[in-house]
């Protein structure tokens, strides 16, 4: 899958509650000037007309016919069939709108729609974090390579996406990777996103400092306070991000026990990675107990921070030994260290979504 040298053009869309931003990609690069139009979030007819206008303006800029349309759109949705039932920031699409078939009829080309968390993960698997890690392993002489990646995004929400053996895994109900609704360790009656979001960081800082949440700084400012670069309650800032990491770590421990692969972290809050990664690792590498009080490792795998030089060295080295093939004089390498590498996104999150949309379309067309 050499998408960097693929000559096919795919039209993409960044669908927001205020604006639609249209672009065209070829070889994993934008090849047309982006088109920005209002999304008309409350008016379905105007929203659809805006969408048609945007894609039409893109096509007018191109010298070749595009091969497909592929983009992220907020759910709930039946993504394989292109049917949207959004009731969030684009309420015009509530009740079931066959958006994919509509665009396919209008432009007479294949249309693929997915969740942004899924496409972020796919972009990082195809052109970002997974490639980086596998290259590091190969350069280190390790026989190990990774083919599974779980991507999470931290921002206004807590998104997730899963890539398995070069394919995006969305589940039979278009509901795989929905880590946001896993149980919140710090408040077990609540879902994880309540503790893993912009509002969670602000809420924690406000609670610890005894101020109203409306007076709390933005997470980027809380991050700077935590680093000592800005005035404020440093201890509260550090604790706010530690609490965030605790909830993420617990959710990931449950998810990666089943998924087993690499973890990449993106989204706006990922900039504060240094302030919450230790809490994540503490949860994932912690213990769990039997009814009798016996302690076991929380996970079979060891979780390692690939942004940390010592962890990275340990991860790349593994535990390689040569195993004899019985009845012959041959040996084969065995890396017996079960480990999960965690790191920050290599690509900008919005670009990763675009790369994911582009690669997903080409992968589907090639099937």
C-alpha positions as CSV (number, residue, x, y, z in Angstrom):
1,X,0.0,0.0,0.0
2,X,2.2,2.8,-1.3
3,X,-0.3,5.6,-0.9
4,X,2.4,8.3,-1.1
5,X,2.9,7.6,-4.8
6,X,-0.7,6.8,-5.7
7,X,-2.0,9.0,-8.5
8,X,-5.7,8.7,-7.6
9,X,-7.4,11.8,-6.1
10,X,-9.9,11.5,-3.2
11,X,-12.1,14.4,-2.1
12,X,-12.3,14.8,1.7
13,X,-14.4,16.9,4.1
14,X,-13.8,18.3,7.6
15,X,-17.4,18.5,8.9
16,X,-17.9,20.9,11.8
17,X,-21.0,22.4,13.4
18,X,-20.2,25.8,11.9
19,X,-18.2,25.2,8.7
20,X,-17.5,22.5,6.1
21,X,-13.9,22.5,4.9
22,X,-13.4,20.6,1.6
23,X,-10.0,19.4,0.3
24,X,-8.6,17.0,-2.3
25,X,-5.8,14.6,-1.7
26,X,-3.4,12.8,-4.0
27,X,-0.3,10.9,-2.8
28,X,-1.3,11.8,0.8
29,X,-1.0,15.5,0.0
30,X,-3.5,18.2,-0.6
31,X,-3.7,19.0,-4.4
32,X,-6.4,21.8,-4.4
33,X,-7.1,24.9,-2.4
34,X,-9.4,24.1,0.5
35,X,-13.0,25.3,0.1
36,X,-14.8,26.6,3.2
37,X,-18.6,26.9,3.3
38,X,-21.2,27.2,6.1
39,X,-22.5,23.9,7.4
40,X,-26.0,25.1,8.2
41,X,-26.2,22.7,11.1
42,X,-29.9,23.2,11.7
43,X,-31.1,23.1,8.1
44,X,-30.8,19.8,6.2
45,X,-31.6,21.2,2.7
46,X,-29.1,24.1,3.0
47,X,-26.5,21.8,4.5
48,X,-26.8,19.3,1.6
49,X,-26.6,22.1,-0.9
50,X,-23.5,23.5,0.8
51,X,-21.9,20.0,0.7
52,X,-22.6,19.6,-3.1
53,X,-21.3,23.1,-3.8
54,X,-18.1,22.5,-1.9
55,X,-17.3,19.2,-3.6
56,X,-18.2,20.8,-7.0
57,X,-15.8,23.7,-6.4
58,X,-13.0,21.2,-5.6
59,X,-13.7,19.2,-8.8
60,X,-13.4,22.4,-10.9
61,X,-9.9,22.9,-9.6
62,X,-8.7,19.4,-10.6
63,X,-7.1,18.3,-13.9
64,X,-8.2,14.6,-13.3
65,X,-11.4,13.0,-12.3
66,X,-11.5,12.1,-8.6
67,X,-11.8,8.4,-7.7
68,X,-13.9,8.8,-4.6
69,X,-15.3,10.9,-1.8
70,X,-14.2,10.0,1.7
71,X,-14.6,11.9,5.0
72,X,-15.4,11.8,8.7
73,X,-18.9,12.7,9.9
74,X,-20.2,12.8,13.4
75,X,-22.4,9.8,14.5
76,X,-24.4,8.0,15.5
77,X,-24.4,6.5,12.0
78,X,-24.5,3.3,10.0
79,X,-21.2,4.2,8.4
80,X,-20.8,1.3,5.9
81,X,-24.2,2.3,4.3
82,X,-23.5,6.1,4.7
83,X,-26.6,6.7,6.8
84,X,-26.2,9.5,9.4
85,X,-28.3,10.0,12.6
86,X,-26.5,12.8,14.2
87,X,-28.1,14.6,17.1
88,X,-25.1,16.6,18.3
89,X,-23.4,19.5,16.5
90,X,-25.3,18.8,13.2
91,X,-28.9,18.3,14.3
92,X,-30.1,18.6,10.7
93,X,-28.9,15.1,10.2
94,X,-31.0,13.6,13.1
95,X,-33.5,10.9,12.2
96,X,-31.6,9.1,9.6
97,X,-30.1,10.8,6.5
98,X,-28.7,8.6,3.7
99,X,-25.8,11.0,3.1
100,X,-23.5,8.6,1.4
101,X,-26.0,7.4,-1.2
102,X,-27.1,11.0,-1.8
103,X,-23.6,12.1,-2.6
104,X,-22.9,9.0,-4.7
105,X,-26.0,9.8,-6.9
106,X,-24.9,13.4,-7.2
107,X,-21.3,12.8,-8.2
108,X,-21.5,9.3,-9.6
109,X,-18.5,8.0,-7.6
110,X,-18.0,5.9,-4.5
111,X,-18.5,7.6,-1.2
112,X,-17.0,6.5,2.1
113,X,-18.0,7.9,5.5
114,X,-16.4,7.1,8.9
115,X,-16.0,8.4,12.4
116,X,-13.2,10.9,13.0
117,X,-11.6,8.8,15.7
118,X,-11.5,5.8,13.4
119,X,-9.9,7.8,10.6
120,X,-7.4,9.4,13.0
121,X,-6.3,5.9,14.0
122,X,-6.2,4.8,10.3
123,X,-4.1,7.8,9.3
124,X,-1.6,7.1,12.1
125,X,-1.4,3.4,11.1
126,X,-0.9,4.1,7.4
127,X,1.4,7.2,7.6
128,X,2.3,7.9,11.2
129,X,3.0,6.2,14.5
130,X,2.8,2.5,13.5
131,X,5.3,3.0,10.6
132,X,7.6,4.9,12.9
133,X,7.6,2.2,15.6
134,X,8.0,-0.6,13.1
135,X,10.9,1.2,11.5
136,X,12.6,1.7,14.9
137,X,12.2,-2.0,15.7
138,X,13.6,-3.0,12.3
139,X,16.6,-0.6,12.6
140,X,17.2,-2.1,16.1
141,X,17.4,-5.6,14.6
142,X,14.2,-6.8,16.4
143,X,12.2,-9.5,14.7
144,X,9.0,-8.0,16.1
145,X,6.6,-5.9,14.1
146,X,3.1,-4.5,15.0
147,X,0.0,-4.8,12.9
148,X,-2.6,-3.6,15.3
149,X,-3.1,0.0,16.6
150,X,-5.6,1.6,18.9
151,X,-5.7,5.4,18.5
152,X,-7.4,7.7,21.0
153,X,-8.1,11.4,20.7
154,X,-8.3,13.7,23.7
155,X,-10.2,17.0,23.5
156,X,-13.8,18.0,23.8
157,X,-14.4,14.2,24.0
158,X,-12.6,10.9,24.3
159,X,-12.5,9.2,20.9
160,X,-11.1,5.9,19.7
161,X,-10.3,3.9,16.6
162,X,-8.9,0.5,15.9
163,X,-6.8,-0.7,12.9
164,X,-6.1,-4.4,12.4
165,X,-3.8,-5.8,9.7
166,X,-4.1,-2.7,7.5
167,X,-7.9,-2.5,7.8
168,X,-10.1,-0.2,9.8
169,X,-12.2,-2.2,12.2
170,X,-15.5,-0.5,12.9
171,X,-17.5,-3.5,14.2
172,X,-20.9,-4.9,13.0
173,X,-22.8,-2.0,14.4
174,X,-20.3,0.8,13.4
175,X,-19.6,1.0,17.2
176,X,-16.1,-0.4,17.7
177,X,-13.5,1.6,19.6
178,X,-16.1,3.6,21.6
179,X,-13.8,4.0,24.6
180,X,-15.6,7.1,25.7
181,X,-18.4,5.2,27.3
182,X,-16.3,2.7,29.2
183,X,-16.5,3.0,33.0
184,X,-14.9,5.9,34.7
185,X,-12.5,4.6,37.4
186,X,-12.7,7.7,39.6
187,X,-16.5,7.8,39.4
188,X,-17.8,4.3,38.5
189,X,-21.3,5.5,38.0
190,X,-20.1,7.7,35.2
191,X,-18.6,7.1,31.7
192,X,-14.9,7.7,31.1
193,X,-15.3,10.8,28.9
194,X,-16.5,12.7,31.9
195,X,-12.9,12.3,33.3
196,X,-11.1,12.5,29.9
197,X,-11.9,15.8,28.2
198,X,-11.3,19.5,28.3
199,X,-14.2,19.9,30.8
200,X,-12.7,17.2,33.0
201,X,-9.3,19.0,33.3
202,X,-11.0,22.4,34.0
203,X,-13.4,20.7,36.5
204,X,-10.6,19.0,38.4
205,X,-8.5,22.2,38.6
206,X,-11.5,24.1,39.8
207,X,-12.4,21.5,42.5
208,X,-8.9,21.3,43.8
209,X,-8.4,25.1,44.0
210,X,-11.9,25.7,45.3
211,X,-13.0,28.0,42.5
212,X,-16.0,27.9,40.2
213,X,-15.4,25.9,37.1
214,X,-16.4,29.0,35.0
215,X,-13.3,30.7,36.5
216,X,-10.9,27.8,35.7
217,X,-8.2,28.4,33.1
218,X,-8.2,26.5,29.8
219,X,-6.3,23.2,29.7
220,X,-3.4,24.7,27.7
221,X,-3.0,27.3,30.5
222,X,-3.3,24.6,33.2
223,X,-0.6,22.7,31.3
224,X,1.7,25.7,31.4
225,X,0.9,26.2,35.1
226,X,1.9,22.6,35.7
227,X,5.2,23.1,33.9
228,X,5.9,26.2,36.0
229,X,5.7,28.5,32.9
230,X,2.7,30.4,34.1
231,X,1.3,31.7,37.4
232,X,-1.3,29.5,39.1
233,X,-1.6,26.6,41.4
234,X,1.0,24.2,40.1
235,X,0.1,21.3,42.4
236,X,-3.5,21.6,41.3
237,X,-2.5,21.6,37.6
238,X,-0.4,18.5,38.1
239,X,-3.1,16.7,40.0
240,X,-5.8,17.6,37.3
241,X,-3.7,16.0,34.6
242,X,-2.8,13.0,36.8
243,X,-6.5,12.4,37.3
244,X,-7.1,12.6,33.6
245,X,-4.3,10.0,33.1
246,X,-5.7,7.7,35.8
247,X,-9.0,7.5,33.9
248,X,-7.4,7.0,30.5
249,X,-5.0,4.4,31.9
250,X,-7.9,2.3,33.5
251,X,-9.9,2.5,30.2
252,X,-6.8,1.5,28.1
253,X,-6.0,-1.3,30.4
254,X,-9.4,-2.8,29.8
255,X,-9.3,-2.1,26.1
256,X,-5.8,-3.3,25.4
257,X,-6.3,-6.5,27.3
258,X,-8.6,-7.4,24.5
259,X,-7.0,-5.5,21.6
260,X,-3.3,-6.0,22.1
261,X,-1.2,-3.7,19.9
262,X,0.2,-0.2,19.9
263,X,-1.5,2.9,21.4
264,X,-1.2,6.3,19.8
265,X,-2.6,9.5,21.5
266,X,-3.8,12.5,19.6
267,X,-6.1,15.5,19.9
268,X,-5.6,18.9,21.5
269,X,-5.0,17.6,25.0
270,X,-2.2,15.3,23.8
271,X,0.0,18.3,24.0
272,X,0.0,17.8,27.8
273,X,1.2,14.2,27.3
274,X,4.2,14.7,29.7
275,X,1.9,15.5,32.6
276,X,-0.4,12.5,32.3
277,X,1.6,9.6,30.8
278,X,2.9,8.5,34.1
279,X,-0.6,8.1,35.5
280,X,-1.6,6.1,32.4
281,X,1.4,3.7,32.9
282,X,0.7,3.4,36.6
283,X,-2.8,2.1,35.9
284,X,-1.8,-0.2,33.0
285,X,1.3,-1.6,34.8
286,X,-0.5,-1.8,38.1
287,X,-2.0,-4.8,39.8
288,X,-5.4,-6.5,40.2
289,X,-6.6,-8.8,42.9
290,X,-8.3,-12.1,43.4
291,X,-11.2,-12.5,45.8
292,X,-8.6,-13.9,48.2
293,X,-6.4,-10.8,48.0
294,X,-3.7,-12.3,45.7
295,X,-2.2,-9.7,43.4
296,X,-1.7,-10.2,39.7
297,X,-0.4,-7.8,37.0
298,X,-3.3,-5.7,35.7
299,X,-2.3,-6.7,32.1
300,X,-0.4,-9.6,30.5
301,X,1.6,-7.0,28.5
302,X,4.1,-4.4,29.8
303,X,3.1,-0.9,28.8
304,X,6.0,1.4,27.8
305,X,6.2,5.1,27.0
306,X,8.0,5.4,23.6
307,X,8.6,9.1,24.2
308,X,10.8,8.1,27.2
309,X,14.4,7.2,26.1
310,X,14.8,4.4,28.7
311,X,11.4,2.9,28.0
312,X,12.0,3.1,24.2
313,X,15.4,1.3,24.6
314,X,13.8,-1.4,26.7
315,X,10.9,-1.7,24.2
316,X,13.2,-2.0,21.1
317,X,15.5,-4.5,22.8
318,X,12.8,-6.9,23.9
319,X,13.8,-10.4,25.0
320,X,15.1,-12.1,21.8
321,X,16.5,-15.7,21.9
322,X,17.1,-18.2,19.2
323,X,14.9,-21.3,19.4
324,X,16.0,-24.6,17.8
325,X,13.7,-26.2,15.3
326,X,13.4,-29.8,16.5
327,X,15.0,-32.4,14.3
328,X,17.1,-29.9,12.3
329,X,20.1,-27.6,12.8
330,X,17.9,-24.5,12.2
331,X,17.0,-21.9,14.7
332,X,14.3,-19.1,14.6
333,X,14.1,-15.9,16.7
334,X,11.7,-15.6,19.5
335,X,10.9,-12.3,21.2
336,X,9.2,-13.4,24.4
337,X,8.6,-9.9,25.8
338,X,4.9,-9.1,25.6
339,X,4.7,-5.3,25.4
340,X,2.5,-2.4,24.3
341,X,4.2,0.8,23.1
342,X,2.4,4.1,23.8
343,X,3.2,7.4,22.2
344,X,2.1,10.7,20.8
345,X,0.6,11.1,17.3
346,X,3.2,11.6,14.6
347,X,0.7,13.5,12.4
348,X,-1.3,16.6,13.2
349,X,-4.7,15.2,14.3
350,X,-6.8,16.8,11.5
351,X,-4.2,15.8,8.9
352,X,-4.2,12.2,10.3
353,X,-8.0,12.2,9.8
354,X,-7.5,13.3,6.2
355,X,-4.8,10.7,5.5
356,X,-7.1,8.1,7.1
357,X,-10.0,9.1,4.8
358,X,-7.8,9.1,1.8
359,X,-6.2,5.7,2.5
360,X,-9.5,4.1,3.5
361,X,-11.1,5.0,0.2
362,X,-8.1,3.6,-1.8
363,X,-8.0,0.5,0.3
364,X,-11.7,-0.1,-0.3
365,X,-11.4,0.6,-4.1
366,X,-8.6,-1.9,-4.3
367,X,-10.6,-4.7,-2.7
